[in-house]
């Protein structure tokens, strides 16, 4: 596989992530070599060079700036590792994100072998200089599948992945790099001016709005009012009247476009229902009925979450729509209990990858 000429043109900016031991570095290296991309790894930016390695983190802003600069120097790249939370300002750079999931026992076997290769069998054995650190590292890696959102975990990665505005691809199981490359290339198709994934996707472009033309929003207003909903018209009227153009610090409004047509919208305001600092509110999510169950709503909410990371430490919202509630919960929002102005919320700040 590695020696054959690539049969498809790969997106220019890829991110490969997963649990420790899932093989992100090996796959990213092979992708980069096969398609002429530069390979970068988040560990090289997250950690300061020490002996032994992985002892001291770089300050968040320093590592982010170093990584941003490195990505900007390469016309095409594959970034391996995990940057959930600290690297979220770079989400807009990704053309495709690939998530690897591998059985825990396979991952831990790989990690044990890697630790022995890196530090030596004597150092990692009982009584060795690295034994306690070795055992603690494997214990940490083993908690990935059952861990919560406060740590590098499957739950955190699933929530982060579902919130991304770009196309995503999951590769599951213990597969060889050659098999993974074949699956990726079979999933990517390159139309004339953009690319998307074959399986059940549409070519959705999510744009941050600086203007909101009434004629573009009119189909959403009409359809929503036929369903007895007024909030899309309120969005149009408040924008036209200047009362809410999502232009305060941290705020944003996004539209989903398919072939240039607006098919969905979602906004982010400073939450007016709380005096707590750094709380944003997800507003006015609506997707035309013909484009539901195609990932449009997920892309819009993902763009809002990505925009909210940094300005806000918490996002809140209120919905009485069961389908919308399920979408929000799949993307990592938690239900609120006995809060009059909020049904769901999400804590944004995380530095665990």
Secondary structure, DSSP 4 states (H G I P E B T S, - for coil): -TTSPPSSPPPSEEEEEESTTS-HHHHHHHHHHHHTPEEEETHHHHB---SSSS-SBPPHHHHHHHHHHHHHH-SSEEEES--TTTTGGGGGG-SEEEEEE--HHHHHHHHHHHHHHHH-HHHHSTTSTTHHHHHHHHHHHHTTTT--TTSS-HHHHHHHHHT-SSEEEEEESS--HHHHHHHHHHHEEE-SS-EEESTT---EEEEE-S---HHHHHHHHHHHHHTT--HHHHHHHHHHHTS--S-STT-EEEEEEETTEEEEEEEEEE-TT--STTEEEEEEEEE-GGGTTTTHHHHHHHHHHHHHBTTBSEEEE----HHHHHHHHHTT-EE-SS-TT-SEEEE------
